[in-house]
Amino acid sequence: MLILLTGLLLGGTYTLIALGLTLQYGVARIMNLANGETLVAACFVTFWLYAGYAINPLLGLLVIGPGAFVVNWLIYAWLMQPLVKRARNRGMLEVDSILATFGLLFLFQGLMLQAFGGSYFNYEFLAQPFSIMGDSFGLNRVVAFVAAAVIAAALYVFLYHTDRGTAVRAVAVDPRAARLVAIDVRRTAAFAFALGGAITACAGTLLSTFYTFNTSMGVLFTMKALIIVIMGGVGDIRGAVLAALVLGLTETLVASLLDPGLTLAANYALFILVLLFRPQGIFGKRPA
């Protein structure tokens, strides 16, 4: 039971990371390789606000989320929009966006390295035991899971119970058909890209409350998000949530029963199995 609950708590935070990339890739068609740097930047901003101004990380979400939304909107408008305009097809856009965001990855990583150095950082926030079914967990992990669940639930309500959310899902399914019903595809794609960045930043804030971080760990989380998105099915919110929980459980099982150093290998093994047997994703249907 301890391993199961620990895996679920970790998977809850992974859910937000994956949902951010799901929106950016599934809706805006941008494979953002700098997604992990957004997460790391949020970790450092949260650390700075907490250590320098004693601002509660949960309250910091009210600043970091909107701030990340604006930054990602500008990135889309200034860097991605020209790529979208010149792309003749989806494949060309994906290749161009991979190259562009690969450059962004190193730019952001270099800026953070210049600002914070290569040291590891952490801080104490709700670092006290919390009992669940007789097992003890860090209260910071439990609070991060609950906050992640609330954000994910709010995203679900937005996507499935609002007109703007319906437009986002329509663009994800078929941009050409969306234009026929008067949906502004470019504006909706920009909104989805910015929203995805904001959700990823929120994940970084929550992760920083119990995780030791540094400037170079963004690539690792980008890869984890990509594995989750492919496992869950591109653009599938339900699949991303379930895949994130499965990944969290897998990492916890391997770290607890085998060797913590094998968790990354287990991630890729799981990824390969999905590509071999469920390439369409967990809830996807095989093409006829």
HUKA-V514866 format. One record per residue. N is the residue number from 1. RES is the residue in three letters. OMEGA is omega as a letter, one per 30 degrees, with the letter a starting at -180 (none if undefined). Layout:
# HUKA-V514866
n;res;omega
N;RES;OMEGA
N;RES;OMEGA
This chain:
# HUKA-V514866
n;res;omega
1;MET;l
2;LEU;a
3;ILE;a
4;LEU;a
5;LEU;l
6;THR;l
7;GLY;l
8;LEU;l
9;LEU;l
10;LEU;a
11;GLY;l
12;GLY;l
13;THR;l
14;TYR;a
15;THR;a
16;LEU;l
17;ILE;a
18;ALA;l
19;LEU;l
20;GLY;l
21;LEU;l
22;THR;l
23;LEU;a
24;GLN;a
25;TYR;a
26;GLY;a
27;VAL;a
28;ALA;a
29;ARG;l
30;ILE;l
31;MET;a
32;ASN;l
33;LEU;l
34;ALA;a
35;ASN;a
36;GLY;l
37;GLU;l
38;THR;l
39;LEU;a
40;VAL;l
41;ALA;l
42;ALA;l
43;CYS;a
44;PHE;l
45;VAL;l
46;THR;l
47;PHE;a
48;TRP;l
49;LEU;a
50;TYR;a
51;ALA;a
52;GLY;a
53;TYR;l
54;ALA;l
55;ILE;l
56;ASN;a
57;PRO;l
58;LEU;l
59;LEU;l
60;GLY;l
61;LEU;a
62;LEU;l
63;VAL;a
64;ILE;l
65;GLY;l
66;PRO;l
67;GLY;l
68;ALA;l
69;PHE;a
70;VAL;a
71;VAL;a
72;ASN;l
73;TRP;l
74;LEU;l
75;ILE;l
76;TYR;a
77;ALA;a
78;TRP;a
79;LEU;a
80;MET;a
81;GLN;l
82;PRO;l
83;LEU;l
84;VAL;a
85;LYS;a
86;ARG;a
87;ALA;l
88;ARG;a
89;ASN;a
90;ARG;a
91;GLY;l
92;MET;l
93;LEU;a
94;GLU;l
95;VAL;a
96;ASP;a
97;SER;l
98;ILE;l
99;LEU;a
100;ALA;a
101;THR;l
102;PHE;l
103;GLY;l
104;LEU;l
105;LEU;a
106;PHE;l
107;LEU;a
108;PHE;a
109;GLN;l
110;GLY;l
111;LEU;l
112;MET;l
113;LEU;l
114;GLN;a
115;ALA;a
116;PHE;a
117;GLY;a
118;GLY;a
119;SER;l
120;TYR;a
121;PHE;l
122;ASN;l
123;TYR;a
124;GLU;l
125;PHE;a
126;LEU;a
127;ALA;a
128;GLN;a
129;PRO;l
130;PHE;a
131;SER;l
132;ILE;l
133;MET;l
134;GLY;l
135;ASP;a
136;SER;l
137;PHE;l
138;GLY;l
139;LEU;l
140;ASN;l
141;ARG;a
142;VAL;l
143;VAL;l
144;ALA;l
145;PHE;a
146;VAL;l
147;ALA;l
148;ALA;l
149;ALA;l
150;VAL;a
151;ILE;l
152;ALA;l
153;ALA;l
154;ALA;l
155;LEU;l
156;TYR;l
157;VAL;l
158;PHE;a
159;LEU;a
160;TYR;a
161;HIS;l
162;THR;l
163;ASP;a
164;ARG;l
165;GLY;l
166;THR;l
167;ALA;l
168;VAL;a
169;ARG;l
170;ALA;l
171;VAL;l
172;ALA;a
173;VAL;a
174;ASP;a
175;PRO;a
176;ARG;l
177;ALA;l
178;ALA;l
179;ARG;a
180;LEU;l
181;VAL;l
182;ALA;l
183;ILE;l
184;ASP;a
185;VAL;a
186;ARG;a
187;ARG;l
188;THR;l
189;ALA;l
190;ALA;l
191;PHE;a
192;ALA;l
193;PHE;a
194;ALA;l
195;LEU;l
196;GLY;l
197;GLY;l
198;ALA;l
199;ILE;l
200;THR;l
201;ALA;l
202;CYS;l
203;ALA;l
204;GLY;l
205;THR;a
206;LEU;a
207;LEU;a
208;SER;a
209;THR;l
210;PHE;a
211;TYR;l
212;THR;a
213;PHE;l
214;ASN;a
215;THR;a
216;SER;a
217;MET;a
218;GLY;a
219;VAL;l
220;LEU;a
221;PHE;l
222;THR;l
223;MET;l
224;LYS;l
225;ALA;l
226;LEU;l
227;ILE;a
228;ILE;a
229;VAL;l
230;ILE;l
231;MET;a
232;GLY;a
233;GLY;a
234;VAL;l
235;GLY;a
236;ASP;a
237;ILE;a
238;ARG;l
239;GLY;l
240;ALA;l
241;VAL;a
242;LEU;l
243;ALA;l
244;ALA;l
245;LEU;l
246;VAL;l
247;LEU;l
248;GLY;l
249;LEU;l
250;THR;l
251;GLU;a
252;THR;l
253;LEU;a
254;VAL;a
255;ALA;a
256;SER;a
257;LEU;a
258;LEU;a
259;ASP;l
260;PRO;a
261;GLY;a
262;LEU;a
263;THR;a
264;LEU;l
265;ALA;l
266;ALA;l
267;ASN;a
268;TYR;l
269;ALA;l
270;LEU;l
271;PHE;a
272;ILE;l
273;LEU;l
274;VAL;l
275;LEU;a
276;LEU;a
277;PHE;l
278;ARG;a
279;PRO;l
280;GLN;a
281;GLY;a
282;ILE;a
283;PHE;a
284;GLY;l
285;LYS;l
286;ARG;l
287;PRO;a
288;ALA;none
